[in-house]
Amino acid sequence: MQATRSAENPSPGRIGGRLEDLRKQLLSCGDVLAGLVEPAARPLIADALYQLRELACRIAVVGQIKSGKSSFINAFIRNPSFLPTSVTPWTTAVTNLHFGQTPSSRFSAIFSFLQKEEWADLAAGGGKIRELTERLVPGFEPELLQQHAEMLRTRAQEKLGPEFELLLGQAHLFEALPPGMLERYVCSGDFAGPGQIGRYSDITKSADIYCQQGPFAFPCTIIDTPGTNDPSLIRDEITRRCLGSADMYIVVLTARQPLSENDVALLRMMRGLNKDRIVVLINRIDDLSDVDSELPRVLSYVRQRLAVEFPGSAIPVVSGSAWWASQAMAFDPQAATRILQRRSASSLLRAGLLRPDELTPANFSSPDFCERLRQSLYAMSGLPAVNQVIDGLMGTARPAYVLRQSAKSFAEMARACESAARSELQLLLAVQGDARDAAGSTEKRSIYERERDLLAEVATNIEASASGIEAQLNRIIQEERDKLRATLQVTIDFHAARERDVLIDTLSRGRPPKVWTHEGVELRRALASEFRREFENAAFRLRSFHARVIPELHRLMRTLVPEPDLADPLGEGIAIPAPTIAPLSRLLVLDLENKRWSAFWSRQPSSETSGAKIEALIREEFSPIADELAQLAGYAFRDFSSMTIKWSFGACRNIQHALKRRLEYLLAEMGTAPAQGPKPGDAVHTQAQRLKDTEALTRHLDHLAQYIDTILKAEAPRV
């Protein structure tokens, strides 16, 4: 499908080139390795190759309505007219733009509708917002939610008529994406108009669009989310849910009103995500009257506020204009005239390609001027800086970790193949030397049979060791998960008790709060800090256990081959990536607006009762989050355990199977007449070449793993 038309770009560098080069090399090495391993190990290689082929980097773009998210995405993907950006429509559904990925079917555009249960929740009055409000104040029915719920029901019925009920839980599939199709599914449209814009938007949950490679060398999915200040209040939770699966985040702010209350709420929502993979874009600097004087103040303010919300982090902040970037790609003289008429046009001079006296539409007749203007618009749009930051952050995101583990796992299996090939070659050379010694054939057969029996015994030992180590890992994982959960609960209880005491003291002084300012910010920070600390402690314990397992693996290998390559199968620097702590971003009762709390206060008979209610509420709200965080940590630990056992012992099994196969072959050959069997020299030559192939593959995979460690794991560029 031609989802993105080609747009000439002043700077056509492609994002993720280093990762894609590594991915292609690993795929090629994996294909070679699949032909070298024993049949029993091929499913392990096949699973790893499938994971590599399906690997993609997910980049979520979030921000308020009218912050220019869709305009930025259009510039980012180098297709200025792809997503709708007109004044009336705004994004109402999560839109996934898949680049460099093949759909599982022939359909390139898939629009999924809400399930009946999801629609019932939304149409009943705001879904999550209503649920939390009722938990805070039973029986309280906010008038605003009632109005939005009624509007939603009426509008959906008007747009879809009898078709409405039939569409819930279904999807619309298209082989191509014709112009205007997106507007029908992911834009709100005019609430009062019956047109095609937004026809299905009220019931559309997500859109998946498969595009060409675009500006990305590495497969990427760009996630366009609904605005976090959606006036209908019902899409906020959808945005929150989709963020947890992203690998990095671009937060779009507006230069005129950076970090408004809604922006701060968005940042707090993202606190549970990986803050080291967040980029902030201050968009629409073209709206500033004096860019040179206003923009530095805006940047300073945003950085200071980020330091408060994300202590100890260094989040890249980029400023620019998606409009300028779009005009650089699809130059329109009329739009360019409007750009030059703004006072912000003077900042284009900083690109060093234009003179002050040239900033006039009269020069549009000059192709040279138009090209220099396009270059200036692109240079000052902020897009080159965003591309550079994203390209750097990819080296620290989940895809880079997957590539690193694949390289190390492949290298260990190749090393096992190398050891097996070397031992097989030694066996063949011994057979070749004894070829004329007919008297020794009986003795040689006896030796081979004993070695075959020994291999069977080793196979039993391998399985027993694997089972024992797996049991120990499971015990450690359970202990560490329980310890982490208990630590989080202690943090919750301490915070809840402190809030209770502060509130009781305030109320006992005769100063009942009209507004309670608790937002759970401090507790979320404390939980995030404790989670990371305990996770790293647990990861260190697991890595230490892994280090103690290595001698056991070496012992098993020595029973198979005399001089095995005794490298650590997964490398001394093996890491267990921390999972996203997105549960901390979940909307809670504590995050509700002040007016909802007024009804709560009016119903409490005493200060002690109010304090006890708040303490119980904090525990009730955050305990499930602690459960989920502990569960996510457990998943990460079990992935490590599974990978350790599968690949480490898979390498041992591969050697055992290879030697068993060779011994059975030799025993069979000893019963074959010389004229019927292959020439010993031919087998030796073939095996010698196999050894050379495995040696070369091991060296190359070791180099790839080292490259990822030293280059891609380096600190990402800062802006």
Summary of the structure (lengths in Angstrom):
residues: 719
radius of gyration: 31.4
end to end distance: 35.6
largest distance: 107.9
contacts: 2360
relative contact order: 0.12
helix: 64%
strand: 8%
